[in-house]
Amino acid sequence: MIVRKLTVLIVLITVVAGILFISHNTALAGRDKEEAKVEETKSEDAKLLYTFKDDKDMAEFEQLYVSKQATFG
């Protein structure tokens, strides 16, 4: 009799702990708070910082940026 009560108690605790874990874990609960926060800041803080004079300047910058990122990787 005590074994059955102990088993039911352990199962109950496991189920409650699982529900709490899933409800607080945003990835498992289907909510993505980080993505929503990033979308908000993008719309608020989106400013044009620099414009290139022509495609040649943009291509030169791209080459420099790619080579710099390759050294970090």
C-alpha positions as CSV (number, residue, x, y, z in Angstrom):
1,M,0.0,0.0,0.0
2,I,2.8,2.5,0.9
3,V,4.7,1.6,-2.3
4,R,1.6,2.4,-4.4
5,K,1.2,5.8,-2.7
6,L,4.9,6.5,-3.1
7,T,4.7,5.6,-6.8
8,V,1.7,7.9,-7.4
9,L,3.4,10.7,-5.5
10,I,6.6,10.4,-7.6
11,V,4.6,10.3,-10.8
12,L,2.6,13.3,-9.8
13,I,5.7,15.3,-8.9
14,T,7.3,14.3,-12.2
15,V,4.3,15.5,-14.2
16,V,4.0,18.8,-12.3
17,A,7.8,19.4,-12.7
18,G,7.5,18.6,-16.5
19,I,4.6,21.0,-16.9
20,L,6.4,23.8,-15.1
21,F,9.6,23.2,-17.1
22,I,7.7,23.3,-20.4
23,S,5.7,26.4,-19.4
24,H,8.8,28.3,-18.5
25,N,11.0,27.2,-21.4
26,T,10.1,29.5,-24.3
27,A,11.4,27.1,-27.0
28,L,9.2,24.2,-25.8
29,A,6.2,26.3,-25.0
30,G,6.0,27.7,-28.6
31,R,6.8,31.3,-27.5
32,D,9.9,33.1,-28.7
33,K,10.3,36.3,-26.7
34,E,13.8,37.0,-28.0
35,E,12.6,37.1,-31.6
36,A,9.8,39.5,-30.7
37,K,12.1,41.8,-28.8
38,V,14.6,41.8,-31.8
39,E,11.8,42.7,-34.2
40,E,10.7,45.6,-32.0
41,T,14.2,47.1,-31.8
42,K,14.8,46.7,-35.5
43,S,11.8,48.7,-36.3
44,E,12.6,51.4,-33.7
45,D,16.3,51.7,-34.2
46,A,16.6,51.1,-38.0
47,K,18.7,54.0,-39.4
48,L,20.8,54.3,-42.5
49,L,24.3,54.7,-41.3
50,Y,26.3,54.8,-44.5
51,T,25.7,54.9,-48.3
52,F,28.2,53.8,-50.9
53,K,29.0,56.1,-53.8
54,D,28.8,53.3,-56.3
55,D,28.9,49.5,-56.7
56,K,32.7,49.5,-56.9
57,D,33.0,50.9,-53.4
58,M,30.4,48.5,-52.1
59,A,32.2,45.5,-53.6
60,E,35.5,46.7,-52.1
61,F,33.9,47.0,-48.7
62,E,32.4,43.5,-49.1
63,Q,35.8,42.0,-49.9
64,L,37.3,43.6,-46.8
65,Y,34.5,42.5,-44.6
66,V,34.6,38.9,-45.8
67,S,38.3,38.7,-45.3
68,K,38.0,40.2,-41.8
69,Q,35.3,37.7,-40.9
70,A,37.4,34.8,-42.3
71,T,40.2,35.7,-39.9
72,F,37.8,35.6,-36.9
73,G,36.4,32.2,-38.0
